[in-house]
Protein backbone atom coordinates (compact mmCIF):
# COMPACT_ATOMS: atom_id res chain seq x y z
CA UNK A 1 0.00 0.00 0.00
CA UNK A 2 1.37 3.43 -1.00
CA UNK A 3 0.90 6.14 1.59
CA UNK A 4 -0.14 9.64 0.58
CA UNK A 5 3.37 11.03 1.00
CA UNK A 6 4.88 8.45 -1.35
CA UNK A 7 2.76 9.36 -4.37
CA UNK A 8 4.31 11.29 -7.25
CA UNK A 9 1.21 13.51 -7.57
CA UNK A 10 1.58 14.51 -3.91
CA UNK A 11 5.21 15.50 -4.49
CA UNK A 12 4.11 17.60 -7.49
CA UNK A 13 1.45 19.23 -5.31
CA UNK A 14 4.02 20.08 -2.61
CA UNK A 15 6.36 21.57 -5.20
CA UNK A 16 3.51 23.80 -6.37
CA UNK A 17 2.85 24.91 -2.75
CA UNK A 18 6.41 25.20 -1.41
CA UNK A 19 8.49 25.75 -4.55
CA UNK A 20 11.63 23.75 -5.16
CA UNK A 21 14.49 23.71 -2.61
CA UNK A 22 16.47 26.34 -4.55
CA UNK A 23 13.43 28.59 -5.14
CA UNK A 24 11.04 28.14 -2.22
CA UNK A 25 7.82 30.09 -1.87
CA UNK A 26 8.31 33.26 0.24
CA UNK A 27 6.29 31.81 3.13
CA UNK A 28 8.20 28.53 3.14
CA UNK A 29 11.58 30.27 2.78
CA UNK A 30 10.78 32.47 5.79
CA UNK A 31 9.71 29.44 7.82
CA UNK A 32 12.98 27.61 7.02
CA UNK A 33 15.08 30.69 7.99
CA UNK A 34 13.16 31.07 11.26
CA UNK A 35 13.75 27.45 12.29
CA UNK A 36 17.35 27.20 11.04
CA UNK A 37 18.45 30.09 13.26
CA UNK A 38 17.58 27.99 16.33
CA UNK A 39 20.11 25.21 15.56
CA UNK A 40 23.01 24.90 18.01
CA UNK A 41 24.48 21.52 17.06
CA UNK A 42 27.10 20.73 14.41
CA UNK A 43 25.34 17.61 13.08
CA UNK A 44 21.75 18.02 11.90
CA UNK A 45 19.26 15.26 11.13
CA UNK A 46 16.18 16.53 9.27
CA UNK A 47 13.45 14.04 10.24
CA UNK A 48 10.81 14.16 7.52
CA UNK A 49 13.07 16.05 5.11
CA UNK A 50 10.67 15.96 2.17
CA UNK A 51 12.41 17.31 -0.92
CA UNK A 52 15.28 18.98 0.92
CA UNK A 53 14.31 22.61 1.56
CA UNK A 54 15.88 22.58 5.00
CA UNK A 55 19.25 21.37 3.69
CA UNK A 56 19.48 24.39 1.39
CA UNK A 57 18.69 26.80 4.24
CA UNK A 58 21.22 25.14 6.57
CA UNK A 59 23.90 25.57 3.87
CA UNK A 60 22.89 29.23 3.30
CA UNK A 61 23.11 30.12 6.98
CA UNK A 62 26.03 27.95 8.08
CA UNK A 63 28.01 27.04 4.96
CA UNK A 64 29.88 23.78 5.47
CA UNK A 65 30.15 24.16 9.26
CA UNK A 66 27.23 21.77 9.81
CA UNK A 67 26.79 18.17 8.69
CA UNK A 68 23.29 17.51 7.32
CA UNK A 69 21.39 14.23 6.91
CA UNK A 70 17.84 14.12 5.54
CA UNK A 71 15.51 11.29 6.59
CA UNK A 72 12.11 10.56 5.05
CA UNK A 73 9.79 7.59 4.78
CA UNK A 74 8.73 8.56 1.26
CA UNK A 75 10.81 7.20 -1.61
CA UNK A 76 9.13 9.70 -3.96
CA UNK A 77 10.19 12.63 -1.75
CA UNK A 78 13.75 11.31 -1.44
CA UNK A 79 14.04 10.77 -5.20
CA UNK A 80 12.98 14.38 -5.78
CA UNK A 81 15.39 15.62 -3.07
CA UNK A 82 18.25 13.74 -4.74
CA UNK A 83 17.24 15.19 -8.11
CA UNK A 84 17.44 18.76 -6.80
CA UNK A 85 20.32 18.19 -4.37
CA UNK A 86 22.55 15.41 -5.75
CA UNK A 87 25.28 16.05 -3.15
CA UNK A 88 22.81 15.72 -0.26
CA UNK A 89 22.86 12.84 2.18
CA UNK A 90 19.28 11.51 2.09
CA UNK A 91 18.20 8.21 3.59
CA UNK A 92 14.91 6.35 3.86
CA UNK A 93 13.60 5.78 7.35
CA UNK A 94 10.70 6.14 9.75
CA UNK A 95 10.79 8.92 12.34
CA UNK A 96 9.43 6.60 15.02
CA UNK A 97 12.12 3.91 14.54
CA UNK A 98 15.28 5.43 13.03
CA UNK A 99 18.56 5.02 14.92
CA UNK A 100 20.89 7.82 13.80
CA UNK A 101 22.51 10.06 16.38
CA UNK A 102 22.86 13.79 15.67
CA UNK A 103 23.45 16.88 17.78
CA UNK A 104 20.25 18.47 16.52
CA UNK A 105 17.19 16.69 15.18
CA UNK A 106 14.82 18.94 13.30
CA UNK A 107 11.29 18.04 12.25
CA UNK A 108 9.56 20.71 10.16
CA UNK A 109 5.80 20.46 9.53
CA UNK A 110 5.63 16.67 9.93
CA UNK A 111 3.90 16.38 13.31
CA UNK A 112 0.88 18.23 11.90
CA UNK A 113 -0.05 14.91 10.28
CA UNK A 114 0.19 12.82 13.47
CA UNK A 115 -2.51 12.01 16.02
CA UNK A 116 -0.13 10.51 18.56
CA UNK A 117 2.96 12.69 18.97
CA UNK A 118 4.65 10.59 21.65
CA UNK A 119 6.45 7.97 19.50
CA UNK A 120 7.77 10.68 17.17
CA UNK A 121 9.02 12.95 19.92
CA UNK A 122 10.44 10.08 22.00
CA UNK A 123 12.48 8.64 19.14
CA UNK A 124 13.82 12.02 18.06
CA UNK A 125 14.80 12.67 21.69
CA UNK A 126 16.49 9.27 22.01
CA UNK A 127 18.67 10.04 18.96
CA UNK A 128 19.42 13.70 19.76
CA UNK A 129 22.71 14.46 21.47
CA UNK A 130 21.81 18.09 22.27
CA UNK A 131 18.36 19.16 21.09
CA UNK A 132 15.25 18.58 19.05
CA UNK A 133 13.51 21.35 17.15
CA UNK A 134 10.08 20.84 15.65
CA UNK A 135 7.27 22.94 14.25
CA UNK A 136 3.59 22.18 14.58
CA UNK A 137 0.15 23.69 14.66
CA UNK A 138 -1.06 24.22 18.21
CA UNK A 139 -4.09 25.72 19.87
CA UNK A 140 -5.01 27.11 23.24
CA UNK A 141 -8.33 27.95 24.81
CA UNK A 142 -7.96 31.63 23.94
CA UNK A 143 -8.24 30.76 20.24
CA UNK A 144 -11.88 29.90 20.81
CA UNK A 145 -11.29 26.20 20.22
CA UNK A 146 -12.81 23.46 22.29
CA UNK A 147 -11.07 23.14 25.64
CA UNK A 148 -9.98 19.50 25.54
CA UNK A 149 -6.64 17.75 25.32
CA UNK A 150 -7.28 15.85 22.11
CA UNK A 151 -6.24 16.76 18.59
CA UNK A 152 -8.41 18.92 16.33
CA UNK A 153 -8.64 18.03 12.65
CA UNK A 154 -8.72 21.38 10.90
CA UNK A 155 -8.12 20.31 7.31
CA UNK A 156 -7.81 17.04 5.48
CA UNK A 157 -4.71 15.36 6.87
CA UNK A 158 -3.75 18.30 9.12
CA UNK A 159 -4.06 18.15 12.88
CA UNK A 160 -3.68 20.74 15.64
CA UNK A 161 -2.61 19.77 19.15
CA UNK A 162 -3.18 21.65 22.36
CA UNK A 163 -0.03 23.41 23.58
CA UNK A 164 -0.59 22.04 27.08
CA UNK A 165 -0.59 18.46 25.71
CA UNK A 166 2.63 19.01 23.72
CA UNK A 167 4.34 20.48 26.79
CA UNK A 168 3.17 17.52 28.89
CA UNK A 169 4.87 15.08 26.49
CA UNK A 170 8.04 17.18 26.52
CA UNK A 171 8.14 17.51 30.30
CA UNK A 172 8.21 13.70 30.60
CA UNK A 173 11.46 13.43 28.61
CA UNK A 174 14.52 12.22 30.53
CA UNK A 175 17.57 14.52 30.68
CA UNK A 176 15.36 17.51 29.93
CA UNK A 177 17.35 20.73 29.98
CA UNK A 178 14.76 23.19 28.78
CA UNK A 179 11.76 23.85 26.59
CA UNK A 180 11.50 26.95 24.41
CA UNK A 181 8.38 27.76 22.44
CA UNK A 182 8.83 30.22 19.60
CA UNK A 183 5.64 31.55 18.04
CA UNK A 184 5.98 31.57 14.26
CA UNK A 185 2.46 32.67 13.38
CA UNK A 186 -1.03 32.58 14.91
CA UNK A 187 -1.28 28.79 14.53
CA UNK A 188 2.31 27.58 14.42
CA UNK A 189 4.82 27.14 17.22
CA UNK A 190 8.40 26.00 16.93
CA UNK A 191 9.61 24.06 19.97
CA UNK A 192 13.30 23.83 20.82
CA UNK A 193 13.92 21.21 23.49
CA UNK A 194 17.42 20.88 24.95
CA UNK A 195 19.14 18.13 26.92
CA UNK A 196 21.04 18.52 30.17
CA UNK A 197 24.74 18.50 29.44
Secondary structure by P-SEA (a helix, b strand, c coil): cccccccaaaaaaaaaaccccccccaaaaaaaaaaaaaccccbbbbccccccaaaaaaaacccccbbbbbbbccaaaaaaaaaaccccbbbbbbccbbbbbccbbbbcccccccccaaaaaaaaaaaccccccbbbbbbccccccccccccccccccbbbbbaaaaaaaaaacccccbbbbbbccccbbbbbbbccc
